[in-house]
């Protein structure tokens, strides 16, 4: 029972369980393991050398052997199908897949650089203020693990660099959506930034394919709590491409402010805040953010899918217009609409505030009338 609960927490992204740090056998199929790149709840990723071609690849190996966890295996197979069916410069390329000692593996393009999650963690831990951040900081972290000499060509500012990273991922997701594939797990850990500051999308293990049955049972949750759309948090199977828009909006918000829009002490509190709380406008955390970029961010984070950008193409258009100093299409949310949203989500609190406001307004009038009556 305890093991099952720990596994559930790890899958939710709220717990990291330390596993065996030993490397696997030095060879898996035609690949020789070099080192571990990272691991998640379902699999571990290695840097491996393809001996016949001397090419480095990222080798993803499922933790559980065949038949030990049929759903994990089916999700792994679905990732192979999903990634193999896509061809886009901002999506990692799949070379081949197979099974070694009953453990499925997937050989993918190795992107030299760092995940956006690694970059944001390091920027948070640094003493650099948001005002001092520059695009060079992003590329510096991405280049640190490289054996190549750092590049010295001109770079963009921090905000523009983040916008271009998000544009790359939006283009990748738009391509996937065109083929009926919804990622469902867009987050900084699944975005890798290469040595030139360009981004590629990773990990389609939770992707849903149009026309394929769901691998999530009723009441199950798939994804990472901080980045899921409200409809995913409610375990609604009708989550669609607009759910990816929300998750990319969370990623944009976090990259621009180094803070997540929805926090909590545990998954339940994150889900509750996600459902009832509006995010603090990113400009409150980073006063240097232009108003248009704040509007783009908040439009992507609309709780109702119908109020978000209707597609990645719409989000891309507004980001490009922002970078070209042209007016964006999205409009800021009015105070009246914000008040109506709060009234719908928190009716008790709204009623209390309305009564309190009425008392504050009417009390002086009543006192004036009483004083006049006394004088008379």
N, C-alpha and C positions, 0 to 999 in steps of 0.2 A: 504493500500500500504506500509506504513512504517513498520507495523508488519511483512509483508511478507519479506521485505528487511532485517529486523533484523534477522528473522528466517533463511534466506539464509546465512547471515554472520556467524551465530552461527553454522550452519551445515558445513560451510567451515573451522571451527576451528579458525576463526579470531576474534570471539566475544563470550564472555560468558555472557549470560543474567541471571541476578539474579532472581530466581523464589521464590515461596512460601517456606520459610524455615521450615514450620510446617511439622511434621511427618504425614504420612497418618494414617488411622485407624490402631490400634495396631495389628490387625489380618488380614491376607490375606490367605484364605484357611486354611490349617493346620499349618500355620506359624505365629509366633508372632514377630513383628518388634522390633529389639533392637536399631538400629541406622542407619543413612545413611552412606554408604561407598563412594558414588560418584554419579555423574550424567552427562549425555551427552545430545546431542540435541534431541534424540528420547526417552530416558528412564532414570530411576533412579535406582540405585542399593542399596539395604539395607542388613544389617546383620540381619538375622532372625533365630529364633529357631524353629525347627520342634518338636512340643510338644510330639507327640507319641514316638519319639526316642531320644529326647534331643540333637539332632545333629544341629550344626550351619551350615547355608547355606548362599550363596549369592543369594538374591532374586531380580531379574531384573523385573521391572514393566514398561510397556510402558506408556508414558505420555498421549497420545491421546486415548480416548475410541474407541471401535470398530466402524467402519464406518466413524469416524470423519476424519481420514487420512488413506485411504485404502492402499496407498503405504507403509506407515510406518508399518501398520499391516502386510502386505505381507512380508516385510523385516524381521519383528519379527518372523513370521512363518518360513521363510526361515532359520533364525538362529537356531530355534529349530530343524528343519530337519537336518541342516548341522552338528551341534554339536552332536546331538543324533546318527548320523551315524558314528561318529568317536570314536575310543577308543585308546588313546595314553597317556602315563604317563605325557607328556608335554602339554596336552590340558585339560582344565577344564572339569570335568564330569558333565553331565546334569542328574538331579534326576527326575524331572517331570515338567509339565507345565499345565497351566489352565487359567481361566478367572475369575476375581473378580470385580463385579460392572462394567461390560463391559470393564474392563481394562485387557489385557493379561499379564500374568506373567510367569517367567521362574525361577525355582529353580536349582541352580548350586552348585557345590563343592565350599566351602569357603577355600581359600588359605590364611593362616596367613602370613602376610608379607607386602611388599610395592610394588607399581608399579615401573617399571624402570624409568618412568617419574618423580615420586616423589623423587626417589633417585638422579637423575641427577639435578633436581631443587635444592635440598638441598646441593649437592656438589658444584654447581655453587655459591650458596649464602655463603658457608663457605669460610674461608680464607686459606684453604689447597691448595697448588699448585699441579699441575699434577704430579710433581716429587715425592711428598710426599704421594700421594694417595696409598691406599692398599686395598686388598680385604676385610679387616676387616671393612673398612668404609662402604662398601656395606651391609655387614651382620649386622652391627650395626644399620643402618637406618631401615632395614627390621625387626629387632628384637625389635625396640623401642616400637611398639604398642602391643607387645606380653606380656602376663602375665607370660610367662615362664622365667626361669633364662637364661641369655645369655650363649651361648656355648663358650668354651675356646679351642676347638680342633684346630689344625694347619689349617691355611688358605692360599689361593693362593694370589699372587700379584694382583694388580689392573688389569693390562692388561690381565693376564690369566683368572681372574674371569669374565671379560667382554666377552672374547672369549668363555668361557664355557656357559655363559648365551645365547649368540648368537647361539651356537651349539645346545642347548636345543630347541630353537625356530625354528632353521632350520630343526631339526628332526621332530618337530610337523608339520611344513608346508609341508615337504616332504610327510608325512603321508596323509595330507589333499589333496595334489596334486595327490597322487596315486588314490584317490577316486573321482577325477574330481572336487575338491573344491578349488577355488582361494580365498584367504582371502580378498585382495584388500584394507586393512586398517591396515597394519602392522606398528606399531609405539610404542614408549616406554610406552605410556599410556595403551596399550593393552597387555603388558607383566608384569606379576606379579612375583616378586622374593621372594621365601619363606625364612624361617628362616635359612636354610642351604645354601643359595646362589644359589639354583636351580631355574629355570624359567619355567613358564607355560604360554600358549597362551590364551588370552581372546577375547571375542567379535567378533563373525562372522556375525554381523548384515549386513555388506556390502558384504558378500561372494557371489560369483557367482558359481552356480552349473551347472555342465556339462549337457547339454540337457534341461536346464530350461530357460524360456524367461528372457530377461533383465528387471530389474525394474528401470533402468535409462533412462529417456527420452532423445531424441536427444538434445545436447547442455547442458545437466545437467552435474554436476560434483559430484562424490562420493569419499570421502576420506578426508584426511587432507593435505593441500597444501605442507607443508614442506617435506612430506614423500612419495608423490605419484611419480610414474614413469612418464617420459615425455609422453608416450602414453596415460596414464590416464588423464594427464593435458589437452590433446587435445580432451578428451571425446571420445576416440576411443574404441569401444565396443570389439575390438579384444585383449584387455589386457589379458595376460595369466599368467602362473606361474612365468614367468620371471619378471613380474611386482612386485611380492612379493619379488623376489631376490633383485631388486632395493631398495624397501622400507626397507628391512632388512639391506642392505648396508648403507643406510642413518642412520639407528639406530646404527649400528656398528660405523660409523664415529662419530656420536654425542657422543656416550658413551666413545669413546677413547679420544676425544678432548674437550668435553663439549661445542662444537659449532656445529651448523647445517651447512651442506655443501651449502645449498641454503637458503638465507635470503631475506627479502624484507619488505617494509613498509606496504604492503597490499598483498592480494592474487594475484592480477594481476602482481605485481612486482616479487613475488616469482615464478610464472609460467614463466615469461619472463626469469629470471635468470636460471631457470631449463632448459629451451630450448636452451639458447645460451651460457651460461657460464660453463666452466669446474670447478669442485670443487678445492679449494686450497688443495694441497697434505696434508693429515693429519699430516705428519711429521713436517710441518711448524708450526702447533699449538702445537704439542707435540713432541719435539726433541728426546724423549726417545723411540719413536715407532720404532721397527725394520722395515727394508726396505721391507721384505716379507709381513708383516702385512699391510703396506701401499699399496702394490701391490694388495693384496686381496680386500682391501676396494675399491680401485679405479676400479678394474675389476667388482665388483658388481654394481658400479655406472656408468657404460657405458651407454650412452644415447640410443644407438641402441641396442634393445634386442638381436640381433644376436651376439653382441660383449661381452655381459655379460656372467656370468656363465649360462650354458644351463639348469641347474636344481639345486635344493637345495642340491642334492647329491654331485655335483661338488664343491659347496661352502663348504660343510661339509668336503669333502676330503682335500681341501687345508687348512682349519682351523686346522684340526687334524694333518696334516703334519707339520704345523707351530708349534703347541704345542709339537710335538715329535721331534723338531729340525731337520726335514728332509726337503729337497728342495720342494718347492711348484710347482704346475703345471703352474699357471698363470705367465706371463712375463710382466715386466713394459712396459708402452707405450713409444715408441721412440719419440724423438723430431721431427723427420720428420712427424710422424703420427699426433702429436699434431698440427703441423703447417698446415697440410692438413685439419684437422677438423676445425680449425679457418677459413681457406679460404672458406670452404663450408658454415659455419654458418654466417660469417661476410664478404661477398665478397667486400663490399664498403671499409671497414676498411683495408682489405687485399690489395686491389688495391692501396689505399693511401700509405700504408707502403712500398709496392713494388716500387712505384714511388719515394718515399722519399729515399729508399735504393739505387735506381739507381742513383739519383742525388748525394748522398753522395759519391758513388763510382766513378762516371764519372767526377765530378767537378774537383778533383785534376788533372786528366789526361788532361782535357781541359785546365786548367790553365798552366800546363807544356808546352803544345803545343803552347799556345798563347805567353808565355814568350820566347820560343825558336824562334818563328816567329819574335818577336820584336827584339831580339838580332841579328838575321840574317839581 
